[in-house]
Amino acid sequence: MKAPLTLVIVLAGSWILLSGHWSFFLLSLGIASVVITVLCGIRLKIVDTESVPVHLLPGLIRYTPWLIGQIIQSSLHVARRVLSPKLPISPTIIHIDTQQTDALNSVSYANSITLTPGTISLDVGKDQIEVHALTRESAENLKSGLMAKKVRKMEGVR
Amino acid sequence: MSTAIDILGGALLIIGAFFVLIGATGLLRLPDILTRIHGASITDTLGAGAILLGLAITAGWSLLTGKLLALLILMALLNPSASHALARAAVHGIRKPWLEKEES
């Protein structure tokens, strides 16, 4: 029951944000479209914890600042490599254990890897992710498993 | 007070532009498609992030700020998916990735 309600709040919020109209007629149109969308979603059985992962929100608030810090750090690392005249890169492909419990966690982890410059997830398997790294340092950094641990913590898994 | 906000916003815009420039440099200098994705990813995380944040600060508090922040969240969700699709297609398609020579 929590997921449909959250979806209503998110949809109504984005409707108001994007339209900015407060007249009665337009607001009623907005409410009607939100209700119809949610009802269609429920009928299609796609409104669940996977499509509306509301249980992740508290963890996400703690995880996002750390990820932003990580992005800035690795951006500077890649920028230094790109700008240096000798172009000291060492592209590598490594396989790392996802160490996550379900599909949603694995996807969050793979997306975090891709979002930080210097590493891209190439293929996500059941318990391994294939990662392409620009330098050996970024690969080592990922192998230490700190990010996997942080993602696991975000999902509320010990 | 408003000057301080203008300076902060302007500084963020300049930082963002600088990182977009680095991303473009990387795109030109790096050898193959996978490494070029790394170079370009600076553009759409730190570059675009700093520019959008700078715009949100200079525009002042209005509905526009919310829209810019929504754009930031949307980019954080969409970019990894697009990069992943591109890299996956490149590796599982025809291209052989340019890798470092093994030393051992």
Interface residues (C-beta under 8 A of the other chain):
Chain A: S14 L17 L18 G20 I71 I72 S75 V78 A79 V82 L83 L87 I89 S90 P91 T92 I93 A110 N111 S112 T114 L115 T116 P117 G118 T119 I120 S121 L122 D123 H132 L134 R136
Chain B: F19 I22 T25 G26 R29 L30 L34 T35 I37 H38 G39 S41 I42 T45 L46 G49 L63 G66 K67 A70 A76 L77 N79 P80 S81 S83 H84 A87 R88 V91 H92 P97 W98 L99 E100
